Amino acid sequence: MDLPERVTLIEVGPRDGLQNEKNLIPANNKIEFISLLKNAGFQEMELTSFVSPKWVPQMQDASIVLENCLDDSRNFVLAPNKKGIDLAIGSGVKHIAVFVGVSDTFNKKNINKTTEESMNELRPLIDDLKRKGYFVRACISTSFYCPFEGKIDEQDVLKVCQEFEDMGVDELSVADTIGMANPSECYELFTLLKHHLRATTLLTAHFHDTRGMALANIFASLQAGIDRFDTSAGGLGGCPFAPGATGNVASEDVVYMLSQMGISTGIHLDKLLEAAAYISPLLSKPVASKQFQLMRSVPQH
């Protein structure tokens, strides 16, 4: 079986994981959570986002978080528009994430624009960022299924990816936003993308575990040549604009699976579980990842 020897995990818990959390998490707790995750070995992480506090109040402390958490590693900040990008640049960030949904309906419910309108708006912003030397990550939502439109055509996903690539983005994060994809679909889509996209473009898979398929989908994606995955400590997450979407695949479950397969991640599982245990009491619902539950059930000596 031809699998990579090493895989990069991008920790998205502090941003994507917490954005839809009902309890407002104080900034000092987010800062400590991020510190613990970095201590576990993550070199790439979504820290926060500059979005409207009216729609995503959890992220209203973005500036405070960034003042305390920026370092030489790859720290992403999600910025959906020019205002957000300007705030991110002013905060000293060097790695900026933008997003678009392949599904028009999802995109309109999310940011009140069609996919094409979003791409047209992002084009000059990305061009400006690349001229200034920023690393740009494009997050592509509803790449497999849309909660409103159903199955997404692979060619539509490829088209969005190629448009972003032509804009000069450095990374494409392709997401199963509502956790409906199966391993066969993941293998087929990522095989298609690997074949048509440039080898220099970083290609990352982003899975939600709504139906318990995320680990199987990661395995299928590994077979298709993917060696970068977004994961979230404790399986935190969900999307306010995607009905039924539950948390991201849990970082600790992915680290355990890969380590058992002999694939290196550079992440220390015990320290990662410490981070999940730290944030757990602050959440509105219990952490349900397999590794976390196992840790809690085994008597400590």
Order of alpha helices (4+ residues) and beta strands (2+ residues): beta-alpha-beta-alpha-beta-alpha-beta-alpha-alpha-beta-beta-beta-alpha-beta-alpha-beta-alpha-beta-alpha-alpha-alpha
